[in-house]
């Protein structure tokens, strides 16, 4: 019986350690944020938090990470096409806003969030 108890304690400790180490696996994803109406696409080529979610730390972190990755990619594409990164971003923004599925938010040219 004591061996079973020790084994159970070990499994519980291992599970707790796994949860601590892989907490980023439970972080908010871009798809989840869009589906929950927390973020949306903009014509600038970057995502932004929808007004109601702008103060959430997890949303701010996600927006920062996604936009940094997009910025790097836009720069790479710009160099390969002899363009400026902001030009590439705007082209991507047009496509991303147009392709946003029904039910997701996009930031209109008037600065207002619209649910598609």
N, C-alpha and C positions, 0 to 999 in steps of 0.2 A: 504494500500500500504506500509506503514512503517513497519507493522508487517511482510509482505512478505520479505521486504528488510533485516530486522533483522534476519529472519529465514535463508535467503540465506547467510548472513554473518556468521551465526553460522555454517552452513553446510560447508562453505569454510574453516573456522577455524578448524573445526573438521577433515576435510579431510587433511589439512596441518599437523595437529598434528599426525594423523594416519600415514602419510608418514614419518614423522620424527622418530616416535617410531618404525616403522616396516621397516626401511631402509635396515636392514639385509635381509629382504625377497626379496630384489631386488639384493642381492649380487650374484656374479658369482658362479654357481654350478660346480661341478667336471665334470658332463656330458657335460655341455655347454662349459667348457674350453677345453675338449677333442675334441668335435665336431668342435670347432672353430680353432683347431690346436694350442692352447695356451699352453697346457700341454700334457705330455705323460707318459706312463709307462716305468719303468726301471727294469732291472734284479735284482736290489737291493731290490725290493719290495716297493719302494717309487715312488711317482710321481715327476716330475721335469718340470720346465718351458721350453718350446721350445725356442731356442735361440732368436727368434724374439719377444718373450713376456717376456723375463727375467727381463726387467726393469719395467714392469707394477706392480704397488702396489697391485691391486686387485688380480693379479695372484700370486704374492709373498705371500700374506696373505692366499690365498686358499691353496697353496702348503704347507705352514707352518701348517695350521690347519689339513689338510688331513694327512700329514705325522706324526704329533703328535698323532692323533687318531690311525693310523696304528701301530705306534711304541708301543703304549699301548696294543693294541690287540695282536701284535706279542709277547710281553712279557708275557701276560696272557696265550697264547697258548703254549709258550715255557715251562713255569712252569708246565703246565698240562701234557706235553709230555716229560719232562726231556731232554729238548734241550736248546740250546742258542737262544736268540731272533734273532740274525743275521742269524742263520740257517733257522729259520721259515720265516724270511723276504725274504731270497733268494728263498726258495721254492715257496712262494707266488708270488714273482717277476717273476719267470719262468712261472707260470700259468697266471698271469695278462698280460704279454707280449704276450704269445701264444693266449690268448682269446681276445685280443684287436681287435675290429671290423675293417673292411676295411675302410680306410680313416683316421684313427687315427694314431698318431705318437707314436713310440716306440724308445727307445734309444738302439741302437745295441751294441754288445760287443766291437765294434771298436770305440765307443764313438760318433758315428754319428747318428743323428736323421733320422729315416726311416719312410716314410708314408706307412702304410700297404695297 
